[in-house]
Amino acid sequence: MKFSQVIGHQEKKQAFVKSVQNGRVPHAQLFIGSSGWGALPLALAYAQFVCCTDRGETDSCGICSSCRKYETLTHPDLHFSFPFPREKGEKSTELLPKWREALQRSPYMNLMDWMQVLDAEKKQANIPTSEIRDILKKLTLKPYEAAFKVMLIWLPEYLGKEGNILLKAIEEPSQNTLFLLVTENTEKIIGTIISRTQPVRIAPIDQDSMRDYLRRVPDMDSEKLERTVQVAQGDLRSAMQLLQETESPFFEIIRYWMGLCATRKMHAIVPWADKVGSFNRETLKGFFLYSLELFRGILVSSYTDNLSTWSGNEADFILKFKALGLTVTQLEVIIDGLESALGHIERNARAPLVLTDLSYTIARNMKKL
């Protein structure tokens, strides 16, 4: 993947190019950012640029032998490691054909997407000790044809404590070895690994770059474009999901939830929280992110009547919620509660308890009307 194929992040791309041109390539880097922001595509583009034999001033050439092999993810000096359920094998190499196909089709995929490819949505994924031992074995190999041997570990938070096995290899790698770790959650990575890597923080995709990309989507009108850009908040995966749905699948769940809170039917909250709390972690994150955008829309509507980025039932919900007369402070309490709950979910808190507690907070807040 070339830098030009990665959406946005122009300043980050320039920094990568400059570091390579100056001969300053840190041997272990930790890319930190949501999958929909492009952390994995950036890491791949960076690795391809490092190994390109005919680099341009701003990008890899795309036509040399190294680039052609990187484009198909078959370069002999490019190694991958990623989480997978134990039922699917002992080492990632057993799943490499599916991984390559999934990554080429959707480089902005997250773990839930990958588990769907494996038909293992309800299984527990991790990077087992047998896989870690295989990583060490690969690291003993000399670069076959490129200047660098690249080990790209996707979601190292699934290494667990066994990740300590890699410490010496990361701290004192063999010559011309480049570690690229791509994570969504540094809190779940053992500190000893974090301390041995250089952090590379990836921001959400800027809105102008997102617009430019989405304009290429067939049947994209200006209203749909603006709504998608605003709701996706720099996450390409979320944007593409929004385009597949005329209305978010979470909308009715949220409307029912707010009805319970507004009328204080707290006896119905626990069964609702149990049901929604049974969603997998990635789906719950999507639920909270969509809820946040909906309530930010309500907050904005308190200052203006322009709802150009919303339509249909969503616009109707925003107007009706606005009619309840909540103050800006009350809306901010709800938004703060949603952001806090999202953080708890990302740290693997028990979802039904998080949802129940948040529901009581919202209901108490709305009672002040």
FENNORRA-V955344 format. One record per residue. N is the residue number from 0. SS is DSSP state (helix for helix, strand for strand, loop for the rest). BURIAL is 1 if it has 16 or more other C-alpha atoms within 10 Angstrom, else 0. Layout:
n->N ss->SS burial->BURIAL
n->N ss->SS burial->BURIAL
This chain:
n->0 ss->loop burial->1
n->1 ss->loop burial->1
n->2 ss->helix burial->1
n->3 ss->helix burial->0
n->4 ss->helix burial->0
n->5 ss->loop burial->1
n->6 ss->loop burial->1
n->7 ss->loop burial->1
n->8 ss->loop burial->1
n->9 ss->helix burial->0
n->10 ss->helix burial->0
n->11 ss->helix burial->0
n->12 ss->helix burial->1
n->13 ss->helix burial->0
n->14 ss->helix burial->0
n->15 ss->helix burial->1
n->16 ss->helix burial->1
n->17 ss->helix burial->0
n->18 ss->helix burial->0
n->19 ss->helix burial->0
n->20 ss->helix burial->0
n->21 ss->loop burial->0
n->22 ss->loop burial->0
n->23 ss->loop burial->0
n->24 ss->loop burial->1
n->25 ss->loop burial->0
n->26 ss->loop burial->1
n->27 ss->strand burial->1
n->28 ss->strand burial->1
n->29 ss->strand burial->1
n->30 ss->strand burial->1
n->31 ss->strand burial->1
n->32 ss->loop burial->1
n->33 ss->loop burial->1
n->34 ss->helix burial->1
n->35 ss->helix burial->1
n->36 ss->helix burial->1
n->37 ss->loop burial->1
n->38 ss->helix burial->1
n->39 ss->helix burial->1
n->40 ss->helix burial->1
n->41 ss->helix burial->1
n->42 ss->helix burial->1
n->43 ss->helix burial->1
n->44 ss->helix burial->1
n->45 ss->helix burial->1
n->46 ss->helix burial->1
n->47 ss->helix burial->1
n->48 ss->helix burial->1
n->49 ss->helix burial->1
n->50 ss->helix burial->1
n->51 ss->loop burial->1
n->52 ss->loop burial->1
n->53 ss->loop burial->1
n->54 ss->loop burial->1
n->55 ss->loop burial->0
n->56 ss->loop burial->0
n->57 ss->loop burial->1
n->58 ss->loop burial->1
n->59 ss->loop burial->1
n->60 ss->loop burial->1
n->61 ss->loop burial->1
n->62 ss->loop burial->0
n->63 ss->loop burial->0
n->64 ss->helix burial->0
n->65 ss->helix burial->1
n->66 ss->helix burial->1
n->67 ss->helix burial->1
n->68 ss->helix burial->1
n->69 ss->helix burial->1
n->70 ss->helix burial->1
n->71 ss->loop burial->0
n->72 ss->loop burial->1
n->73 ss->loop burial->0
n->74 ss->loop burial->1
n->75 ss->loop burial->0
n->76 ss->loop burial->1
n->77 ss->strand burial->1
n->78 ss->strand burial->1
n->79 ss->strand burial->1
n->80 ss->strand burial->1
n->81 ss->loop burial->1
n->82 ss->loop burial->1
n->83 ss->strand burial->1
n->84 ss->strand burial->1
n->85 ss->helix burial->0
n->86 ss->helix burial->0
n->87 ss->helix burial->0
n->88 ss->loop burial->0
n->89 ss->loop burial->1
n->90 ss->loop burial->1
n->91 ss->helix burial->1
n->92 ss->helix burial->1
n->93 ss->helix burial->0
n->94 ss->helix burial->0
n->95 ss->helix burial->1
n->96 ss->helix burial->0
n->97 ss->helix burial->0
n->98 ss->helix burial->1
n->99 ss->helix burial->1
n->100 ss->helix burial->0
n->101 ss->helix burial->1
n->102 ss->helix burial->1
n->103 ss->helix burial->0
n->104 ss->helix burial->0
n->105 ss->loop burial->0
n->106 ss->loop burial->1
n->107 ss->loop burial->1
n->108 ss->loop burial->1
n->109 ss->loop burial->1
n->110 ss->helix burial->1
n->111 ss->helix burial->1
n->112 ss->helix burial->0
n->113 ss->helix burial->1
n->114 ss->helix burial->1
n->115 ss->helix burial->0
n->116 ss->helix burial->0
n->117 ss->loop burial->1
n->118 ss->loop burial->0
n->119 ss->loop burial->1
n->120 ss->loop burial->1
n->121 ss->loop burial->0
n->122 ss->loop burial->0
n->123 ss->loop burial->0
n->124 ss->strand burial->1
n->125 ss->strand burial->1
n->126 ss->loop burial->1
n->127 ss->loop burial->1
n->128 ss->helix burial->1
n->129 ss->helix burial->0
n->130 ss->helix burial->1
n->131 ss->helix burial->1
n->132 ss->helix burial->0
n->133 ss->helix burial->0
n->134 ss->helix burial->1
n->135 ss->helix burial->0
n->136 ss->helix burial->0
n->137 ss->helix burial->0
n->138 ss->helix burial->1
n->139 ss->loop burial->0
n->140 ss->loop burial->0
n->141 ss->loop burial->0
n->142 ss->loop burial->1
n->143 ss->loop burial->0
n->144 ss->loop burial->0
n->145 ss->loop burial->1
n->146 ss->loop burial->0
n->147 ss->loop burial->1
n->148 ss->strand burial->1
n->149 ss->strand burial->1
n->150 ss->strand burial->1
n->151 ss->strand burial->1
n->152 ss->strand burial->1
n->153 ss->strand burial->1
n->154 ss->loop burial->1
n->155 ss->helix burial->1
n->156 ss->helix burial->1
n->157 ss->helix burial->1
n->158 ss->loop burial->1
n->159 ss->helix burial->0
n->160 ss->helix burial->0
n->161 ss->helix burial->0
n->162 ss->helix burial->1
n->163 ss->helix burial->1
n->164 ss->helix burial->0
n->165 ss->helix burial->1
n->166 ss->helix burial->1
n->167 ss->helix burial->0
n->168 ss->helix burial->1
n->169 ss->helix burial->1
n->170 ss->helix burial->0
n->171 ss->loop burial->0
n->172 ss->loop burial->1
n->173 ss->loop burial->0
n->174 ss->loop burial->0
n->175 ss->loop burial->0
n->176 ss->strand burial->1
n->177 ss->strand burial->1
n->178 ss->strand burial->1
n->179 ss->strand burial->1
n->180 ss->strand burial->1
n->181 ss->strand burial->1
n->182 ss->strand burial->1
n->183 ss->loop burial->1
n->184 ss->loop burial->1
n->185 ss->helix burial->1
n->186 ss->helix burial->0
n->187 ss->helix burial->1
n->188 ss->loop burial->1
n->189 ss->loop burial->1
n->190 ss->helix burial->0
n->191 ss->helix burial->0
n->192 ss->helix burial->1
n->193 ss->helix burial->1
n->194 ss->loop burial->0
n->195 ss->loop burial->1
n->196 ss->loop burial->1
n->197 ss->strand burial->0
n->198 ss->strand burial->0
n->199 ss->strand burial->1
n->200 ss->strand burial->0
n->201 ss->loop burial->1
n->202 ss->loop burial->1
n->203 ss->loop burial->1
n->204 ss->loop burial->1
n->205 ss->loop burial->1
n->206 ss->helix burial->1
n->207 ss->helix burial->0
n->208 ss->helix burial->1
n->209 ss->helix burial->1
n->210 ss->helix burial->1
n->211 ss->helix burial->0
n->212 ss->helix burial->0
n->213 ss->helix burial->1
n->214 ss->loop burial->0
n->215 ss->loop burial->0
n->216 ss->loop burial->0
n->217 ss->loop burial->0
n->218 ss->loop burial->0
n->219 ss->loop burial->0
n->220 ss->loop burial->0
n->221 ss->helix burial->0
n->222 ss->helix burial->0
n->223 ss->helix burial->1
n->224 ss->helix burial->1
n->225 ss->helix burial->1
n->226 ss->helix burial->1
n->227 ss->helix burial->1
n->228 ss->helix burial->1
n->229 ss->helix burial->1
n->230 ss->helix burial->1
n->231 ss->helix burial->1
n->232 ss->loop burial->1
n->233 ss->loop burial->1
n->234 ss->loop burial->1
n->235 ss->helix burial->1
n->236 ss->helix burial->1
n->237 ss->helix burial->1
n->238 ss->helix burial->1
n->239 ss->helix burial->0
n->240 ss->helix burial->0
n->241 ss->helix burial->1
n->242 ss->helix burial->1
n->243 ss->helix burial->0
n->244 ss->loop burial->0
n->245 ss->loop burial->0
n->246 ss->loop burial->0
n->247 ss->loop burial->1
n->248 ss->loop burial->0
n->249 ss->loop burial->0
n->250 ss->helix burial->1
n->251 ss->helix burial->0
n->252 ss->helix burial->0
n->253 ss->helix burial->1
n->254 ss->helix burial->0
n->255 ss->helix burial->0
n->256 ss->helix burial->1
n->257 ss->helix burial->1
n->258 ss->helix burial->0
n->259 ss->helix burial->1
n->260 ss->helix burial->1
n->261 ss->helix burial->1
n->262 ss->loop burial->0
n->263 ss->loop burial->1
n->264 ss->loop burial->0
n->265 ss->helix burial->1
n->266 ss->helix burial->0
n->267 ss->helix burial->0
n->268 ss->helix burial->1
n->269 ss->helix burial->1
n->270 ss->helix burial->0
n->271 ss->helix burial->1
n->272 ss->helix burial->1
n->273 ss->helix burial->0
n->274 ss->helix burial->0
n->275 ss->helix burial->1
n->276 ss->loop burial->1
n->277 ss->loop burial->0
n->278 ss->loop burial->0
n->279 ss->loop burial->0
n->280 ss->helix burial->1
n->281 ss->helix burial->0
n->282 ss->helix burial->0
n->283 ss->helix burial->1
n->284 ss->helix burial->1
n->285 ss->helix burial->0
n->286 ss->helix burial->1
n->287 ss->helix burial->1
n->288 ss->helix burial->1
n->289 ss->helix burial->1
n->290 ss->helix burial->1
n->291 ss->helix burial->1
n->292 ss->helix burial->1
n->293 ss->helix burial->1
n->294 ss->helix burial->1
n->295 ss->helix burial->1
n->296 ss->helix burial->1
n->297 ss->helix burial->1
n->298 ss->helix burial->1
n->299 ss->helix burial->1
n->300 ss->helix burial->1
n->301 ss->loop burial->1
n->302 ss->loop burial->0
n->303 ss->loop burial->0
n->304 ss->loop burial->0
n->305 ss->loop burial->0
n->306 ss->loop burial->1
n->307 ss->loop burial->0
n->308 ss->loop burial->1
n->309 ss->loop burial->1
n->310 ss->loop burial->1
n->311 ss->helix burial->0
n->312 ss->helix burial->0
n->313 ss->helix burial->1
n->314 ss->helix burial->1
n->315 ss->helix burial->0
n->316 ss->helix burial->1
n->317 ss->helix burial->1
n->318 ss->helix burial->1
n->319 ss->helix burial->0
n->320 ss->helix burial->1
n->321 ss->helix burial->1
n->322 ss->helix burial->0
n->323 ss->loop burial->0
n->324 ss->loop burial->0
n->325 ss->loop burial->1
n->326 ss->loop burial->0
n->327 ss->helix burial->0
n->328 ss->helix burial->0
n->329 ss->helix burial->1
n->330 ss->helix burial->1
n->331 ss->helix burial->0
n->332 ss->helix burial->1
n->333 ss->helix burial->1
n->334 ss->helix burial->1
n->335 ss->helix burial->0
n->336 ss->helix burial->1
n->337 ss->helix burial->1
n->338 ss->helix burial->0
n->339 ss->helix burial->0
n->340 ss->helix burial->1
n->341 ss->helix burial->1
n->342 ss->helix burial->0
n->343 ss->helix burial->0
n->344 ss->helix burial->1
n->345 ss->helix burial->1
n->346 ss->loop burial->0
n->347 ss->loop burial->0
n->348 ss->loop burial->0
n->349 ss->loop burial->0
n->350 ss->helix burial->1
n->351 ss->helix burial->1
n->352 ss->helix burial->0
n->353 ss->helix burial->1
n->354 ss->helix burial->1
n->355 ss->helix burial->1
n->356 ss->helix burial->1
n->357 ss->helix burial->1
n->358 ss->helix burial->1
n->359 ss->helix burial->0
n->360 ss->helix burial->0
n->361 ss->helix burial->1
n->362 ss->helix burial->1
n->363 ss->helix burial->0
n->364 ss->helix burial->1
n->365 ss->helix burial->1
n->366 ss->loop burial->0
n->367 ss->loop burial->0
n->368 ss->loop burial->0
